[in-house]
Every structure is written in C-alpha cells, then in structure tokens.
Amino acid sequence: MGGDWVGQTIPLIATAEAADAPVGLLENLFRAIVLGFVQGMTEFLPISSTAHLKVVPVALGWGDPGVTYTAVIQLGSIAAVLWYFWDDLTQITRGAIAAIAQKNYQAQDFRMAVGIALGTIPIVVFGLGIKIFIPDYDNSPMRWMSTIAIVSIVMALLLGLSEKVGRRKRQFDDLETRDGILMGLAQTLALIPGVSRSGSTLTAGLFMGLERATAARFSFLLGIPAITLAGLVELQSLLESGFGEIGALPLVVAILSSALFSYLAIAGLLRYLKTRNTWVFVWYRLGFGVVILLGIAMNWISAR
C-alpha cells in the first residue's frame, strides 16, 4: 500500500453521486461494520482502539476516519459496558446513596463511587486542554504512525514489567478511593493513540497489586464516564455540523457493530484474565509497533 493514503480522511459513505449506487452504499456499510468490529474488539483489550482505528483502515486503503468518528462509535462500547456491568453499577450507585444518607463514608460502594468520580477528572481536564490548545489534533504529531508505533512498544514493555513485579493479591472488595485516582491519572495517557486506555489502567492496577481480573473490571467501570463524555461531545459537534460525507446510516451501523463486539471482548477478557496472564498482549503490542516501524522504514506507509 502506498503512503499517499496515510493521513487522508476517507468518507465512510461515498460522495453524493456514488451514494446513489447500491454497491457504494453496501461497501460503506461493510466498512462501518468492520470499523465497529475493530473498535469493539480493541477498546477493552490492552492494545489501543484508537491506534487500530487509524492503522487498520489506512492499511485497507480507506484512510484515517478521524478523531470525531473514532469518538462517536465508542458510544457502542459504552452501551456494551453498561449492559455487562449494570448490576455492579446499580449496586455502587445505591450503596453510595445509602452511605451518604447514613454518613457512612467508609462504605466500599461510596469509596468506589468517589474513586471513579475523582479518577475521571484528570482525563476530562487534559482532554479539554487538547481540544483548546491542539485544535488540529487529527494531524498533530500525537496521531502520527511513528508515534503510535513507539508508544505501543513502550506500553508493551511497561505491561510486561507490571506482570513481573505486580503482587496481584488485592481483590475487587479491596479497592479504595486512591485506586480510582491513580488509575484515573494513568487513564490520561490514553489521549495519546497507541497507549490504550484499558492498557494503561490495567498496567497501573497490576503495579498497585490488584489481581488481573479485578484491575480489568475496575478499568472498565472507570472508563464509562470518560468514554461517554468524549463520545457525546463529538456526537454533538457532528449533529451541529451535519453528518456530511460520514452518513447517518453507516454511523449507526458502526455503533451497533461496536456494541456487539465490545460486549464479546469484555466477557472474553474477564474470563481470560481469571486464569491467564497478559503476556499475549505484551507480545502483540511489541509486534504491532515493530510492524508499523518496518512499514515506515520500507516506505510502505508514511511516518505521519
């Protein structure tokens, strides 16, 4: 594939002339399903959905769908995590309200709710900072292919280190407010494509001594406010400016596809981490970064 495709934003639905052709519409719906699959299968695995949503469509010759599209289809992932963790969320909410009424601020549900709330603040602040100070974020060095490759390798090494030194003794009932704050700070790193929100928080959780499945489960809960806010902000911008070449139908299909595959990824990862380690993701991330760097070195893709 030539480097000319890299950095271009290719519409998921063809131009007005092509949109009238059934084949064009079907092709763009197919692209929407594929990108929803990529989003769903990578959002909750520690391998960076943002990076894959740029690299995969570029590799397929579709171009970079852009930050707005990437954020909006994450709403499908939010629907999936709400569906999967509805009982946990209900318990935490009711428990926190009861704790406030009883002034029992040491209750675990209250501490978890506060931890999630405080852990969300850093990524909101830094996310707003990016929108204000880096208006052309789509084309900034943070989203370059070379950046994604290097960051993926670095985060792979950190995840591997956390596997080596983490004690993995603390369970879900042992979570405290500070865990939410620390994992929330780690979550801000995910603003750089290639880091992975679930990867950075899972790594932080292992360093803090959490058991693997517990770290992943809390990572999912912590990500709900951040991903929801990002998706709604971009969706509002999209509604105000009009869907344009993106097309409402392909976007809806992508969100539904994202929701389905996100649910499968959540269930699969939690089941996997109950009995196995994260080394498969370490090696995958190393390979992912190396392949991108080789592609750049061979001039198959642009460094940007």
ChimeraX commands (.cxc) that place a marker at each C-alpha (Angstrom):
marker #1 position 0.00,0.00,0.00 radius 0.5
marker #1 position 1.37,3.41,-0.89 radius 0.5
marker #1 position 1.98,6.14,1.66 radius 0.5
marker #1 position -0.35,8.53,-0.18 radius 0.5
marker #1 position -3.31,7.10,1.72 radius 0.5
marker #1 position -1.91,7.95,5.13 radius 0.5
marker #1 position -3.37,10.98,6.82 radius 0.5
marker #1 position -6.29,11.32,4.40 radius 0.5
marker #1 position -9.80,11.21,5.82 radius 0.5
marker #1 position -11.80,8.95,3.54 radius 0.5
marker #1 position -15.59,9.25,3.99 radius 0.5
marker #1 position -17.32,6.11,5.22 radius 0.5
marker #1 position -20.08,6.81,2.78 radius 0.5
marker #1 position -19.29,7.81,-0.76 radius 0.5
marker #1 position -19.93,11.21,-2.30 radius 0.5
marker #1 position -23.46,12.12,-3.31 radius 0.5
marker #1 position -23.05,10.69,-6.82 radius 0.5
marker #1 position -21.67,7.36,-5.59 radius 0.5
marker #1 position -24.10,7.18,-2.68 radius 0.5
marker #1 position -26.94,6.70,-5.16 radius 0.5
marker #1 position -25.39,3.43,-6.30 radius 0.5
marker #1 position -26.40,0.41,-4.17 radius 0.5
marker #1 position -22.89,-1.04,-4.40 radius 0.5
marker #1 position -21.40,2.15,-2.96 radius 0.5
marker #1 position -23.79,2.13,-0.02 radius 0.5
marker #1 position -23.22,-1.56,0.67 radius 0.5
marker #1 position -19.47,-1.05,0.59 radius 0.5
marker #1 position -19.69,1.77,3.08 radius 0.5
marker #1 position -21.96,-0.22,5.36 radius 0.5
marker #1 position -19.40,-3.03,5.18 radius 0.5
marker #1 position -16.70,-0.54,6.19 radius 0.5
marker #1 position -18.86,0.60,9.10 radius 0.5
marker #1 position -19.27,-2.99,10.33 radius 0.5
marker #1 position -15.52,-3.62,10.06 radius 0.5
marker #1 position -14.61,-0.42,11.91 radius 0.5
marker #1 position -17.21,-1.23,14.58 radius 0.5
marker #1 position -15.58,-4.64,14.92 radius 0.5
marker #1 position -12.15,-3.03,15.28 radius 0.5
marker #1 position -13.45,-0.58,17.89 radius 0.5
marker #1 position -15.34,-3.22,19.83 radius 0.5
marker #1 position -12.57,-5.81,19.91 radius 0.5
marker #1 position -9.82,-3.35,20.84 radius 0.5
marker #1 position -11.49,-0.83,23.19 radius 0.5
marker #1 position -11.34,-3.13,26.21 radius 0.5
marker #1 position -8.29,-5.17,25.29 radius 0.5
marker #1 position -4.99,-3.53,26.34 radius 0.5
marker #1 position -3.90,-2.87,22.74 radius 0.5
marker #1 position -5.32,0.63,21.92 radius 0.5
marker #1 position -8.55,1.01,19.96 radius 0.5
marker #1 position -7.57,4.50,18.78 radius 0.5
marker #1 position -4.37,3.20,17.22 radius 0.5
marker #1 position -6.14,0.32,15.49 radius 0.5
marker #1 position -8.90,2.60,14.21 radius 0.5
marker #1 position -6.23,4.58,12.41 radius 0.5
marker #1 position -3.87,1.80,11.33 radius 0.5
marker #1 position -6.43,-0.78,10.13 radius 0.5
marker #1 position -8.45,1.46,7.77 radius 0.5
marker #1 position -5.24,3.04,6.45 radius 0.5
marker #1 position -3.84,-0.44,5.78 radius 0.5
marker #1 position -7.05,-1.34,3.95 radius 0.5
marker #1 position -6.79,1.79,1.81 radius 0.5
marker #1 position -9.75,3.55,3.43 radius 0.5
marker #1 position -7.76,6.34,5.07 radius 0.5
marker #1 position -7.92,7.72,8.60 radius 0.5
marker #1 position -11.58,8.07,9.74 radius 0.5
marker #1 position -10.55,10.86,12.13 radius 0.5
marker #1 position -11.00,11.69,15.80 radius 0.5
marker #1 position -14.70,12.57,15.59 radius 0.5
marker #1 position -15.74,9.26,14.05 radius 0.5
marker #1 position -13.48,7.34,16.42 radius 0.5
marker #1 position -15.01,9.00,19.48 radius 0.5
marker #1 position -18.62,8.66,18.33 radius 0.5
marker #1 position -18.53,4.93,17.65 radius 0.5
marker #1 position -17.13,4.47,21.16 radius 0.5
marker #1 position -20.72,5.04,22.29 radius 0.5
marker #1 position -21.34,1.47,21.17 radius 0.5
marker #1 position -18.64,0.33,23.58 radius 0.5
marker #1 position -20.27,2.34,26.36 radius 0.5
marker #1 position -23.62,0.67,25.69 radius 0.5
marker #1 position -21.88,-2.71,25.97 radius 0.5
marker #1 position -20.09,-1.96,29.23 radius 0.5
marker #1 position -23.28,-0.53,30.77 radius 0.5
marker #1 position -25.11,-3.68,29.70 radius 0.5
marker #1 position -22.45,-6.01,31.07 radius 0.5
marker #1 position -21.84,-4.18,34.38 radius 0.5
marker #1 position -25.39,-2.98,35.03 radius 0.5
marker #1 position -25.66,-4.91,38.31 radius 0.5
marker #1 position -22.31,-3.56,39.54 radius 0.5
marker #1 position -23.25,0.00,38.61 radius 0.5
marker #1 position -26.63,-0.32,40.29 radius 0.5
marker #1 position -25.06,-1.65,43.46 radius 0.5
marker #1 position -22.39,1.06,43.58 radius 0.5
marker #1 position -24.95,3.82,42.96 radius 0.5
marker #1 position -27.44,2.58,45.54 radius 0.5
marker #1 position -24.69,1.83,48.04 radius 0.5
marker #1 position -23.15,5.28,47.62 radius 0.5
marker #1 position -26.53,6.99,48.08 radius 0.5
marker #1 position -27.24,4.90,51.19 radius 0.5
marker #1 position -23.76,5.68,52.56 radius 0.5
marker #1 position -24.33,9.41,52.12 radius 0.5
marker #1 position -27.72,9.19,53.84 radius 0.5
marker #1 position -26.16,7.28,56.74 radius 0.5
marker #1 position -22.96,9.39,56.68 radius 0.5
marker #1 position -21.01,6.17,56.39 radius 0.5
marker #1 position -18.20,7.48,54.22 radius 0.5
marker #1 position -16.07,4.38,54.76 radius 0.5
marker #1 position -18.52,2.14,52.91 radius 0.5
marker #1 position -16.88,0.44,49.95 radius 0.5
marker #1 position -19.57,1.46,47.46 radius 0.5
marker #1 position -19.13,5.10,48.45 radius 0.5
marker #1 position -15.34,4.90,48.20 radius 0.5
marker #1 position -15.58,3.27,44.78 radius 0.5
marker #1 position -18.04,5.89,43.52 radius 0.5
marker #1 position -15.75,8.68,44.74 radius 0.5
marker #1 position -12.74,6.92,43.22 radius 0.5
marker #1 position -14.43,6.69,39.82 radius 0.5
marker #1 position -15.55,10.32,40.00 radius 0.5
marker #1 position -12.12,11.65,41.02 radius 0.5
marker #1 position -10.40,9.31,38.56 radius 0.5
marker #1 position -12.42,10.81,35.71 radius 0.5
marker #1 position -11.33,14.40,36.40 radius 0.5
marker #1 position -7.75,14.14,35.03 radius 0.5
marker #1 position -8.73,12.83,31.59 radius 0.5
marker #1 position -11.52,15.42,31.30 radius 0.5
marker #1 position -9.10,18.23,32.11 radius 0.5
marker #1 position -6.39,17.00,29.76 radius 0.5
marker #1 position -8.93,16.17,27.07 radius 0.5
marker #1 position -10.33,19.70,27.17 radius 0.5
marker #1 position -6.78,21.01,27.10 radius 0.5
marker #1 position -6.10,19.11,23.88 radius 0.5
marker #1 position -9.25,20.46,22.23 radius 0.5
marker #1 position -8.31,24.01,23.22 radius 0.5
marker #1 position -4.56,24.02,22.59 radius 0.5
marker #1 position -4.32,21.45,19.77 radius 0.5
marker #1 position -7.29,22.28,17.51 radius 0.5
marker #1 position -5.81,20.32,14.60 radius 0.5
marker #1 position -5.41,17.18,16.69 radius 0.5
marker #1 position -6.17,14.89,13.72 radius 0.5
marker #1 position -2.91,15.93,12.09 radius 0.5
marker #1 position -0.83,16.52,15.20 radius 0.5
marker #1 position 2.35,14.51,15.96 radius 0.5
marker #1 position 0.38,12.69,18.69 radius 0.5
marker #1 position -1.51,10.81,15.94 radius 0.5
marker #1 position 1.43,10.10,13.64 radius 0.5
marker #1 position 2.08,6.49,12.72 radius 0.5
marker #1 position 5.58,6.71,14.15 radius 0.5
marker #1 position 4.18,7.93,17.48 radius 0.5
marker #1 position 1.67,5.09,17.60 radius 0.5
marker #1 position 4.42,2.53,16.94 radius 0.5
marker #1 position 6.81,3.87,19.57 radius 0.5
marker #1 position 4.12,4.31,22.21 radius 0.5
marker #1 position 2.79,0.79,21.58 radius 0.5
marker #1 position 6.25,-0.67,22.19 radius 0.5
marker #1 position 6.84,1.40,25.33 radius 0.5
marker #1 position 3.47,0.44,26.81 radius 0.5
marker #1 position 4.11,-3.22,25.96 radius 0.5
marker #1 position 7.31,-3.10,27.99 radius 0.5
marker #1 position 5.52,-1.42,30.92 radius 0.5
marker #1 position 2.75,-4.03,30.86 radius 0.5
marker #1 position 5.37,-6.77,30.84 radius 0.5
marker #1 position 7.15,-5.14,33.79 radius 0.5
marker #1 position 3.88,-4.90,35.72 radius 0.5
marker #1 position 3.39,-8.63,35.16 radius 0.5
marker #1 position 6.83,-9.29,36.61 radius 0.5
marker #1 position 6.67,-7.08,39.71 radius 0.5
marker #1 position 2.93,-6.92,40.47 radius 0.5
marker #1 position 1.83,-8.89,43.51 radius 0.5
marker #1 position -1.72,-9.50,42.23 radius 0.5
marker #1 position -3.17,-10.11,45.70 radius 0.5
marker #1 position -5.87,-7.44,46.04 radius 0.5
marker #1 position -9.43,-8.34,45.02 radius 0.5
marker #1 position -12.41,-6.23,43.97 radius 0.5
marker #1 position -13.57,-5.85,47.60 radius 0.5
marker #1 position -10.17,-4.35,48.47 radius 0.5
marker #1 position -10.48,-1.38,46.10 radius 0.5
marker #1 position -10.10,2.08,47.63 radius 0.5
marker #1 position -10.63,5.68,46.54 radius 0.5
marker #1 position -6.92,6.13,45.86 radius 0.5
marker #1 position -7.04,3.27,43.35 radius 0.5
marker #1 position -9.53,5.25,41.29 radius 0.5
marker #1 position -7.38,8.37,41.47 radius 0.5
marker #1 position -4.16,6.59,40.48 radius 0.5
marker #1 position -5.79,4.62,37.68 radius 0.5
marker #1 position -7.51,7.82,36.57 radius 0.5
marker #1 position -4.13,9.50,36.21 radius 0.5
marker #1 position -2.90,6.52,34.19 radius 0.5
marker #1 position -6.01,6.80,32.05 radius 0.5
marker #1 position -4.95,10.26,30.81 radius 0.5
marker #1 position -2.07,8.63,28.91 radius 0.5
marker #1 position -4.68,7.12,26.60 radius 0.5
marker #1 position -5.15,10.53,25.00 radius 0.5
marker #1 position -2.06,9.53,23.02 radius 0.5
marker #1 position -3.04,6.95,20.36 radius 0.5
marker #1 position -1.17,3.71,20.93 radius 0.5
marker #1 position -1.25,3.90,24.72 radius 0.5
marker #1 position -4.65,2.17,25.20 radius 0.5
marker #1 position -6.97,3.33,27.97 radius 0.5
marker #1 position -7.56,-0.20,29.19 radius 0.5
marker #1 position -3.86,-0.97,28.77 radius 0.5
marker #1 position -2.66,1.97,30.84 radius 0.5
marker #1 position -5.19,1.38,33.62 radius 0.5
marker #1 position -4.63,-2.38,33.66 radius 0.5
marker #1 position -0.88,-1.79,33.87 radius 0.5
marker #1 position -1.36,0.70,36.70 radius 0.5
marker #1 position -3.65,-1.75,38.51 radius 0.5
marker #1 position -1.07,-4.53,38.32 radius 0.5
marker #1 position 1.64,-2.20,39.63 radius 0.5
marker #1 position -0.72,-1.37,42.54 radius 0.5
marker #1 position -1.05,-5.05,43.43 radius 0.5
marker #1 position -4.51,-5.72,42.02 radius 0.5
marker #1 position -5.43,-9.15,40.73 radius 0.5
marker #1 position -5.64,-9.17,36.92 radius 0.5
marker #1 position -9.41,-9.62,36.52 radius 0.5
marker #1 position -10.04,-7.06,39.29 radius 0.5
marker #1 position -7.82,-4.49,37.58 radius 0.5
marker #1 position -9.60,-5.08,34.26 radius 0.5
marker #1 position -13.07,-4.95,35.81 radius 0.5
marker #1 position -12.36,-1.67,37.62 radius 0.5
marker #1 position -10.73,-0.30,34.46 radius 0.5
marker #1 position -13.97,-0.89,32.57 radius 0.5
marker #1 position -16.06,0.85,35.25 radius 0.5
marker #1 position -13.63,3.76,35.43 radius 0.5
marker #1 position -13.76,4.21,31.67 radius 0.5
marker #1 position -17.55,4.67,31.49 radius 0.5
marker #1 position -17.67,8.42,32.30 radius 0.5
marker #1 position -14.60,9.31,30.22 radius 0.5
marker #1 position -15.60,7.43,27.07 radius 0.5
marker #1 position -19.22,8.59,27.36 radius 0.5
marker #1 position -18.25,12.26,27.68 radius 0.5
marker #1 position -15.85,12.05,24.73 radius 0.5
marker #1 position -18.42,10.33,22.54 radius 0.5
marker #1 position -21.26,12.72,23.42 radius 0.5
marker #1 position -19.12,15.82,22.84 radius 0.5
marker #1 position -18.07,14.63,19.39 radius 0.5
marker #1 position -21.62,13.46,18.60 radius 0.5
marker #1 position -22.95,16.91,19.47 radius 0.5
marker #1 position -20.38,18.50,17.16 radius 0.5
marker #1 position -21.36,16.08,14.42 radius 0.5
marker #1 position -25.08,16.81,14.83 radius 0.5
marker #1 position -24.46,20.56,14.77 radius 0.5
marker #1 position -22.31,20.43,11.65 radius 0.5
marker #1 position -24.36,17.74,9.91 radius 0.5
marker #1 position -23.29,14.19,9.11 radius 0.5
marker #1 position -21.95,15.31,5.75 radius 0.5
marker #1 position -20.00,12.61,3.97 radius 0.5
marker #1 position -19.93,10.33,7.01 radius 0.5
marker #1 position -23.58,9.43,6.61 radius 0.5
marker #1 position -26.04,8.74,9.42 radius 0.5
marker #1 position -26.80,5.12,8.46 radius 0.5
marker #1 position -23.19,3.89,8.32 radius 0.5
marker #1 position -22.51,5.66,11.62 radius 0.5
marker #1 position -25.44,3.92,13.31 radius 0.5
marker #1 position -24.33,0.56,11.88 radius 0.5
marker #1 position -20.79,1.17,13.18 radius 0.5
marker #1 position -22.10,1.97,16.67 radius 0.5
marker #1 position -24.23,-1.21,16.73 radius 0.5
marker #1 position -21.29,-3.27,15.49 radius 0.5
marker #1 position -19.09,-1.68,18.15 radius 0.5
marker #1 position -21.61,-2.52,20.88 radius 0.5
marker #1 position -21.85,-6.18,19.90 radius 0.5
marker #1 position -18.13,-6.82,19.64 radius 0.5
marker #1 position -17.36,-4.74,22.74 radius 0.5
marker #1 position -19.65,-6.97,24.80 radius 0.5
marker #1 position -17.92,-10.08,23.48 radius 0.5
marker #1 position -14.49,-8.57,24.18 radius 0.5
marker #1 position -15.41,-7.64,27.77 radius 0.5
marker #1 position -16.77,-11.09,28.57 radius 0.5
marker #1 position -13.85,-12.81,26.88 radius 0.5
marker #1 position -11.13,-10.72,28.53 radius 0.5
marker #1 position -12.51,-11.09,32.06 radius 0.5
marker #1 position -12.84,-14.83,31.60 radius 0.5
marker #1 position -9.32,-15.00,30.14 radius 0.5
marker #1 position -7.67,-12.99,32.94 radius 0.5
marker #1 position -9.16,-15.16,35.67 radius 0.5
marker #1 position -6.73,-17.95,34.75 radius 0.5
marker #1 position -4.08,-16.42,32.46 radius 0.5
marker #1 position -1.60,-13.57,32.33 radius 0.5
marker #1 position -1.28,-10.61,29.96 radius 0.5
marker #1 position 1.86,-11.69,28.10 radius 0.5
marker #1 position -0.06,-12.37,24.90 radius 0.5
marker #1 position -0.94,-8.67,24.79 radius 0.5
marker #1 position 2.65,-7.67,25.57 radius 0.5
marker #1 position 3.93,-9.62,22.58 radius 0.5
marker #1 position 1.10,-8.44,20.35 radius 0.5
marker #1 position 1.82,-4.80,21.17 radius 0.5
marker #1 position 5.52,-5.26,20.55 radius 0.5
marker #1 position 4.79,-6.87,17.19 radius 0.5
marker #1 position 2.22,-4.20,16.30 radius 0.5
marker #1 position 4.72,-1.41,16.93 radius 0.5
marker #1 position 7.57,-3.16,15.14 radius 0.5
marker #1 position 5.45,-3.86,12.05 radius 0.5
marker #1 position 4.47,-0.20,11.80 radius 0.5
marker #1 position 8.10,0.90,12.14 radius 0.5
marker #1 position 9.13,-1.58,9.44 radius 0.5
marker #1 position 6.37,-0.27,7.19 radius 0.5
marker #1 position 7.66,3.25,7.68 radius 0.5
marker #1 position 11.27,2.19,7.08 radius 0.5
marker #1 position 10.28,0.40,3.87 radius 0.5
marker #1 position 8.22,3.39,2.72 radius 0.5
marker #1 position 5.06,1.31,2.62 radius 0.5
marker #1 position 3.33,3.86,4.85 radius 0.5
marker #1 position 4.07,7.43,5.86 radius 0.5
marker #1 position 5.53,8.19,9.28 radius 0.5
marker #1 position 2.55,10.52,9.69 radius 0.5
marker link #1:1,2 radius 0.2
marker link #1:2,3 radius 0.2
marker link #1:3,4 radius 0.2
marker link #1:4,5 radius 0.2
marker link #1:5,6 radius 0.2
marker link #1:6,7 radius 0.2
marker link #1:7,8 radius 0.2
marker link #1:8,9 radius 0.2
marker link #1:9,10 radius 0.2
marker link #1:10,11 radius 0.2
marker link #1:11,12 radius 0.2
marker link #1:12,13 radius 0.2
marker link #1:13,14 radius 0.2
marker link #1:14,15 radius 0.2
marker link #1:15,16 radius 0.2
marker link #1:16,17 radius 0.2
marker link #1:17,18 radius 0.2
marker link #1:18,19 radius 0.2
marker link #1:19,20 radius 0.2
marker link #1:20,21 radius 0.2
marker link #1:21,22 radius 0.2
marker link #1:22,23 radius 0.2
marker link #1:23,24 radius 0.2
marker link #1:24,25 radius 0.2
marker link #1:25,26 radius 0.2
marker link #1:26,27 radius 0.2
marker link #1:27,28 radius 0.2
marker link #1:28,29 radius 0.2
marker link #1:29,30 radius 0.2
marker link #1:30,31 radius 0.2
marker link #1:31,32 radius 0.2
marker link #1:32,33 radius 0.2
marker link #1:33,34 radius 0.2
marker link #1:34,35 radius 0.2
marker link #1:35,36 radius 0.2
marker link #1:36,37 radius 0.2
marker link #1:37,38 radius 0.2
marker link #1:38,39 radius 0.2
marker link #1:39,40 radius 0.2
marker link #1:40,41 radius 0.2
marker link #1:41,42 radius 0.2
marker link #1:42,43 radius 0.2
marker link #1:43,44 radius 0.2
marker link #1:44,45 radius 0.2
marker link #1:45,46 radius 0.2
marker link #1:46,47 radius 0.2
marker link #1:47,48 radius 0.2
marker link #1:48,49 radius 0.2
marker link #1:49,50 radius 0.2
marker link #1:50,51 radius 0.2
marker link #1:51,52 radius 0.2
marker link #1:52,53 radius 0.2
marker link #1:53,54 radius 0.2
marker link #1:54,55 radius 0.2
marker link #1:55,56 radius 0.2
marker link #1:56,57 radius 0.2
marker link #1:57,58 radius 0.2
marker link #1:58,59 radius 0.2
marker link #1:59,60 radius 0.2
marker link #1:60,61 radius 0.2
marker link #1:61,62 radius 0.2
marker link #1:62,63 radius 0.2
marker link #1:63,64 radius 0.2
marker link #1:64,65 radius 0.2
marker link #1:65,66 radius 0.2
marker link #1:66,67 radius 0.2
marker link #1:67,68 radius 0.2
marker link #1:68,69 radius 0.2
marker link #1:69,70 radius 0.2
marker link #1:70,71 radius 0.2
marker link #1:71,72 radius 0.2
marker link #1:72,73 radius 0.2
marker link #1:73,74 radius 0.2
marker link #1:74,75 radius 0.2
marker link #1:75,76 radius 0.2
marker link #1:76,77 radius 0.2
marker link #1:77,78 radius 0.2
marker link #1:78,79 radius 0.2
marker link #1:79,80 radius 0.2
marker link #1:80,81 radius 0.2
marker link #1:81,82 radius 0.2
marker link #1:82,83 radius 0.2
marker link #1:83,84 radius 0.2
marker link #1:84,85 radius 0.2
marker link #1:85,86 radius 0.2
marker link #1:86,87 radius 0.2
marker link #1:87,88 radius 0.2
marker link #1:88,89 radius 0.2
marker link #1:89,90 radius 0.2
marker link #1:90,91 radius 0.2
marker link #1:91,92 radius 0.2
marker link #1:92,93 radius 0.2
marker link #1:93,94 radius 0.2
marker link #1:94,95 radius 0.2
marker link #1:95,96 radius 0.2
marker link #1:96,97 radius 0.2
marker link #1:97,98 radius 0.2
marker link #1:98,99 radius 0.2
marker link #1:99,100 radius 0.2
marker link #1:100,101 radius 0.2
marker link #1:101,102 radius 0.2
marker link #1:102,103 radius 0.2
marker link #1:103,104 radius 0.2
marker link #1:104,105 radius 0.2
marker link #1:105,106 radius 0.2
marker link #1:106,107 radius 0.2
marker link #1:107,108 radius 0.2
marker link #1:108,109 radius 0.2
marker link #1:109,110 radius 0.2
marker link #1:110,111 radius 0.2
marker link #1:111,112 radius 0.2
marker link #1:112,113 radius 0.2
marker link #1:113,114 radius 0.2
marker link #1:114,115 radius 0.2
marker link #1:115,116 radius 0.2
marker link #1:116,117 radius 0.2
marker link #1:117,118 radius 0.2
marker link #1:118,119 radius 0.2
marker link #1:119,120 radius 0.2
marker link #1:120,121 radius 0.2
marker link #1:121,122 radius 0.2
marker link #1:122,123 radius 0.2
marker link #1:123,124 radius 0.2
marker link #1:124,125 radius 0.2
marker link #1:125,126 radius 0.2
marker link #1:126,127 radius 0.2
marker link #1:127,128 radius 0.2
marker link #1:128,129 radius 0.2
marker link #1:129,130 radius 0.2
marker link #1:130,131 radius 0.2
marker link #1:131,132 radius 0.2
marker link #1:132,133 radius 0.2
marker link #1:133,134 radius 0.2
marker link #1:134,135 radius 0.2
marker link #1:135,136 radius 0.2
marker link #1:136,137 radius 0.2
marker link #1:137,138 radius 0.2
marker link #1:138,139 radius 0.2
marker link #1:139,140 radius 0.2
marker link #1:140,141 radius 0.2
marker link #1:141,142 radius 0.2
marker link #1:142,143 radius 0.2
marker link #1:143,144 radius 0.2
marker link #1:144,145 radius 0.2
marker link #1:145,146 radius 0.2
marker link #1:146,147 radius 0.2
marker link #1:147,148 radius 0.2
marker link #1:148,149 radius 0.2
marker link #1:149,150 radius 0.2
marker link #1:150,151 radius 0.2
marker link #1:151,152 radius 0.2
marker link #1:152,153 radius 0.2
marker link #1:153,154 radius 0.2
marker link #1:154,155 radius 0.2
marker link #1:155,156 radius 0.2
marker link #1:156,157 radius 0.2
marker link #1:157,158 radius 0.2
marker link #1:158,159 radius 0.2
marker link #1:159,160 radius 0.2
marker link #1:160,161 radius 0.2
marker link #1:161,162 radius 0.2
marker link #1:162,163 radius 0.2
marker link #1:163,164 radius 0.2
marker link #1:164,165 radius 0.2
marker link #1:165,166 radius 0.2
marker link #1:166,167 radius 0.2
marker link #1:167,168 radius 0.2
marker link #1:168,169 radius 0.2
marker link #1:169,170 radius 0.2
marker link #1:170,171 radius 0.2
marker link #1:171,172 radius 0.2
marker link #1:172,173 radius 0.2
marker link #1:173,174 radius 0.2
marker link #1:174,175 radius 0.2
marker link #1:175,176 radius 0.2
marker link #1:176,177 radius 0.2
marker link #1:177,178 radius 0.2
marker link #1:178,179 radius 0.2
marker link #1:179,180 radius 0.2
marker link #1:180,181 radius 0.2
marker link #1:181,182 radius 0.2
marker link #1:182,183 radius 0.2
marker link #1:183,184 radius 0.2
marker link #1:184,185 radius 0.2
marker link #1:185,186 radius 0.2
marker link #1:186,187 radius 0.2
marker link #1:187,188 radius 0.2
marker link #1:188,189 radius 0.2
marker link #1:189,190 radius 0.2
marker link #1:190,191 radius 0.2
marker link #1:191,192 radius 0.2
marker link #1:192,193 radius 0.2
marker link #1:193,194 radius 0.2
marker link #1:194,195 radius 0.2
marker link #1:195,196 radius 0.2
marker link #1:196,197 radius 0.2
marker link #1:197,198 radius 0.2
marker link #1:198,199 radius 0.2
marker link #1:199,200 radius 0.2
marker link #1:200,201 radius 0.2
marker link #1:201,202 radius 0.2
marker link #1:202,203 radius 0.2
marker link #1:203,204 radius 0.2
marker link #1:204,205 radius 0.2
marker link #1:205,206 radius 0.2
marker link #1:206,207 radius 0.2
marker link #1:207,208 radius 0.2
marker link #1:208,209 radius 0.2
marker link #1:209,210 radius 0.2
marker link #1:210,211 radius 0.2
marker link #1:211,212 radius 0.2
marker link #1:212,213 radius 0.2
marker link #1:213,214 radius 0.2
marker link #1:214,215 radius 0.2
marker link #1:215,216 radius 0.2
marker link #1:216,217 radius 0.2
marker link #1:217,218 radius 0.2
marker link #1:218,219 radius 0.2
marker link #1:219,220 radius 0.2
marker link #1:220,221 radius 0.2
marker link #1:221,222 radius 0.2
marker link #1:222,223 radius 0.2
marker link #1:223,224 radius 0.2
marker link #1:224,225 radius 0.2
marker link #1:225,226 radius 0.2
marker link #1:226,227 radius 0.2
marker link #1:227,228 radius 0.2
marker link #1:228,229 radius 0.2
marker link #1:229,230 radius 0.2
marker link #1:230,231 radius 0.2
marker link #1:231,232 radius 0.2
marker link #1:232,233 radius 0.2
marker link #1:233,234 radius 0.2
marker link #1:234,235 radius 0.2
marker link #1:235,236 radius 0.2
marker link #1:236,237 radius 0.2
marker link #1:237,238 radius 0.2
marker link #1:238,239 radius 0.2
marker link #1:239,240 radius 0.2
marker link #1:240,241 radius 0.2
marker link #1:241,242 radius 0.2
marker link #1:242,243 radius 0.2
marker link #1:243,244 radius 0.2
marker link #1:244,245 radius 0.2
marker link #1:245,246 radius 0.2
marker link #1:246,247 radius 0.2
marker link #1:247,248 radius 0.2
marker link #1:248,249 radius 0.2
marker link #1:249,250 radius 0.2
marker link #1:250,251 radius 0.2
marker link #1:251,252 radius 0.2
marker link #1:252,253 radius 0.2
marker link #1:253,254 radius 0.2
marker link #1:254,255 radius 0.2
marker link #1:255,256 radius 0.2
marker link #1:256,257 radius 0.2
marker link #1:257,258 radius 0.2
marker link #1:258,259 radius 0.2
marker link #1:259,260 radius 0.2
marker link #1:260,261 radius 0.2
marker link #1:261,262 radius 0.2
marker link #1:262,263 radius 0.2
marker link #1:263,264 radius 0.2
marker link #1:264,265 radius 0.2
marker link #1:265,266 radius 0.2
marker link #1:266,267 radius 0.2
marker link #1:267,268 radius 0.2
marker link #1:268,269 radius 0.2
marker link #1:269,270 radius 0.2
marker link #1:270,271 radius 0.2
marker link #1:271,272 radius 0.2
marker link #1:272,273 radius 0.2
marker link #1:273,274 radius 0.2
marker link #1:274,275 radius 0.2
marker link #1:275,276 radius 0.2
marker link #1:276,277 radius 0.2
marker link #1:277,278 radius 0.2
marker link #1:278,279 radius 0.2
marker link #1:279,280 radius 0.2
marker link #1:280,281 radius 0.2
marker link #1:281,282 radius 0.2
marker link #1:282,283 radius 0.2
marker link #1:283,284 radius 0.2
marker link #1:284,285 radius 0.2
marker link #1:285,286 radius 0.2
marker link #1:286,287 radius 0.2
marker link #1:287,288 radius 0.2
marker link #1:288,289 radius 0.2
marker link #1:289,290 radius 0.2
marker link #1:290,291 radius 0.2
marker link #1:291,292 radius 0.2
marker link #1:292,293 radius 0.2
marker link #1:293,294 radius 0.2
marker link #1:294,295 radius 0.2
marker link #1:295,296 radius 0.2
marker link #1:296,297 radius 0.2
marker link #1:297,298 radius 0.2
marker link #1:298,299 radius 0.2
marker link #1:299,300 radius 0.2
marker link #1:300,301 radius 0.2
marker link #1:301,302 radius 0.2
marker link #1:302,303 radius 0.2
marker link #1:303,304 radius 0.2
view
